[in-house]
Structures are given as structure tokens and as C-alpha cells.
Amino acid sequence: MKKENLSYKNILLSATAAIAAVGGVSMPAYANPGTSDAVIIAQTATADLCRRVVNPPEGLVIRANPSTSAQRVGGVGRGERVTLTTSPATTNRDGAGRTWVQISAPNAGWISNGIGGPGFLVYCGPTPPPPPPSRCRRVINPPEGLAIKREASRTSATVGGLAQYQRFTITTSPATTSRDSEGRTWVQIEAPTAGWVSNGTGGQSNVGVCP
């Protein structure tokens, strides 16, 4: 009898690890040896019910029933987590072809998972780091463009040029800048040619963020 119990626990732990792997959820394959089977099952179930909202940018409305006309009972922002009532999810498709998913948290109700496509929900997991800030900039002034100088000075050698609205790459974000004795701010760039471009002496800027 003791051997049978040990075998059952090994099978249960292996199944728990497999479920966690399929669900994309980071959790230990083997719990503390003293952890009860009930606790292991509960932990696995909780992890498998977790989903994260990835779209739309404005987040999702939680409705009392699976319908766009149903009472609003809450909301969940993009990147936030929800808890399904069952796994696989309990779903309902309305007359417009929209799939609704039943959740128990942060409020009990239904959220839309869209009409076709990849949907709005993914398995919970480590939140991905934000993308690095863009170092792309473009010339917005003056109409004749900007000269690229070797050093942050109007009298420094010219090593290139940029036309109006042409894109270039700054060396760091936020930009590395320098102010000369005339009060002119210079921005260091690395492409298309390494050097410095003038961002003016106040007021209207010469450099804008890429659209």
C-alpha cells in the first residue's frame, strides 16, 4: 500500500509539470515533498486559469452577460490579468460572431475575445520587458536641412548633411546633448554619419521623433 501511494504521487507530480509546461506557466516541477496532493492540484488549477489581456490597447469591458448590450460590471486594462472560471475556458459566441469568455476575477462576468484572429488573451507568464526606447529621429527644421558637424560646434568641420524630414539615429535615448557658448543645443548622432546636429537655440526645435 505504501508503494502504491508513492507511485501515485510521482505520477501526480509528473502530470503537474506537464500541465504547467503546456500552459506556458513558470512553476516548479516538483513541490516541497511535504506538500499535499490537494495543494499541488489547487496550485496547478489556479495557474492554468490565469490569462493576460494583450489587446485591444484600451483594454476590455467586463459584462454581466456575453453581450455588448449587457450591463458593464468592470473593466480590465491591457497587460492586466484575469481568472477564467474553467479550463478550457467557458465561452459563448454571440450573433455577431464575437467570442465571449467567462471570468471570475477581477470581477465575475464575461469579456470579449474578439471575432476570429488570435484573440485578446494569452497564458499568464513573466511580463515581457518594455521595448527599448526608439533612437530614431528626423529633421523637422529648417527647410534646407541640417549639417552634421564633427564636434558640437558651429565652427567644427562638416562631415555630412541631413535633408528636411530625413531620419537619423541618435547615440542614446534620451539624446546625448551639448550646449555651446552661443546657447545652441547640439545632439549627438551615430547614423547616417557619426557627429553632431544643431537643435537650435531655443524655441522651435530642429529635431523631431520619428512617426
N, C-alpha and C positions, 0 to 999 in steps of 0.2 A: 504493500500500500504506500509506503514512504517513497519507493522508487517511482511509482506512478505519479504521485504529486509533483516530484521533482521534474519528471518528463513533461508534465502539463505546463509547469511554469516556464520551462525552456521554450516550449512551443509558443506560449503566450508572448514571451518577450521577443521572440523572433518575429512574430506577426506584428507586434507593436512597431518594431523597427521598420518593417516593410511598409506598413501603412504610413509612417512618418516620411519615408523616402518618397513614396508615390505622391504624397500631398505636398511635397516641397517644403516641409516644415522642419526647421532645425530643432531636434530634441534628442536626448541621449538614447542610444540603442538599448542600453541596459540601465535600469534604475537601481537605486540603492537595494541591495539584496533583502533588506528588511521591509521594502515597500510592498504593500498588499496588492493582490491582483486587482481588487476593485479600484484602488487609487491609480494603478497603471492604466486600466481601461478608461477611467474618467479623464486622465490627462491626455490620452490619445484622442478621445472623442472631442474634447474641447479644442485641441489644436486643429483637428480636421474640420471643424465648423467655422473656423476663422477665415474671413475673406477681407481683402483690401480694395477700396474704390480707386480705380485708375482713370476713369472717365465718367462724365464729362468734366471740363475744368471747373464748372460751377458746383459740382457735387450732385448729390441725389436727394430727392424728396422722399420721405418715408410716409406711405399712405396706409390708412386703416384697412383698405381692401385693394386687390390688384386691379386698379383702375385709375386713370388720370383725373377722373372726377370725384374720387373718394376723398374723404377728409384727410387733411395733412396732419400727421401726428409727430413730426420731427424731421430732421434732416441730417445728412452726413456729408462731410467735405471730402474733396479729392485727397487721397492719401490716407484717409482715416479707415478704421476697421469696423466691420460688422460681424455679428454672430448669426449663422444660419440656425434654423430650428431643427433641421435634419441634414444628414449627409448620406447619399446625394441630396442636393437642395430640393425643397418643396417649391415647385414652380407652377405658374399659371400663365397661359397666353391669352391676351385679350383680342377683341375683334380687329384691331389694327395690326396684329402680328407681333405686338410687343410682349416680351417675356418678363414676368414678374417673379421675384424671389422673396420668399418669406423669411424674415429675420426676427430674432428675439432681443437683440441689442444693437445699438444703444437705445432703441425704442422698439417695442414689438409692433410689427406691421409688415409692409411689402415695399420693395424698391424695384425700380425698373432695371432690367439688364439689357435694354436696347432691342432693336429689331434686326436680327441677324448679326453677322460680323462676329468679332471676338468677344463682345460683351463689355461690361463695365467693371467686372470683378475678377480678381486673381487670388490665388492662395496667399495667405499671410506668410511672411518671411522677413528677413532683415530688410529694413528700409534702404533702398539704394541711395548712395550719396548723391547730392545735387550735382549737376554737370558743372564743370569749371566755368567761371565767367568768361564770356567771349572777349577776345582781344582784337576783334575786327572793328575798324573804324573807317570812316570815309570823309573826304574833303567836302565841306558844305560851303565854305567861303575861302578866299574871294573867287570871282568867276574865272580869273586867269590861273587858278590853282596855286599850289604851294611848292616852294623849293625845299629840297632835303639838304640840310647842312651837316657837315661832318661833326661839328660841335654845336652846343646850344648858344649860338651867337649869330647875329645878322651878318657879321663880317667874316665868319668862318667859310671855308671852301664849300662850294655847292657840289654834291655828289649824286644828285638825281632830282627828279621832279614828280609831282602828282597833279593830275588834271582834276577839275571840279567833279565831284561825285565819285572819283576813283577810290577804291578801297585799299587799305593798307593795314599792317599788323603792328600793334604796339608791343613793347617788350614785356610789359607786366600789366595786370589788371588788379586794382586801379593803376592808371598810367604812371610811369616814372616821368616826373616833370622837373623843370628848372626855370628859374626866373632870372633874366639878365638885368643889367644896370639900368636899362631903359624901361623896365617894368613889363617886358614881353615874356609871356609864358611859352616854354618850349616843351614838346612832347617827344619822348624817345621812341623810335620805331625800329623794327627789325626787317620788315619787308614792305615793298619790293626791294628797297635798299636800306641798309643799316644807317641810321643817322638821327637827326632831329628835325621836326617841323614846327613852325610857329603856330600857336593857338591864339595869337593876338595879344593886345594889351588891356584887356577888359572889355566888357560889353559883349558884342557879338562874337561868338566862338567860331573858329575855323574848322573844328573837328566835331564830327557827329558819330553816333553809334550806328553800326550797320543795321538796316532794316531786316 
